[in-house]
Amino acid sequence: MSIIKEFRAHPATVGETYTQHGLRALVVAFRLIKAGLAALVHALVPGLFKTTASDEILKLNEEIMTMRKKAAQL
């Protein structure tokens, strides 16, 4: 399979265009960076951001599982 086809194939499996999938991936990346930074601060000062990282991970997991269910119905 050519690289161009591969770029389009995966997003199609979840019902998205290449652009939609790329934007969604960027949003997820920034949310994970934010959660990681909160965890880093929490490691240094345990009283801060007590549940921020885990809350964000749980939200992302729920969203991803919902997307997977929708993709399975395609």
Summary of the structure (lengths in Angstrom):
residues: 74
radius of gyration: 16.0
end to end distance: 22.0
largest distance: 51.2
contacts: 171
relative contact order: 0.12
helix: 80%
strand: 0%
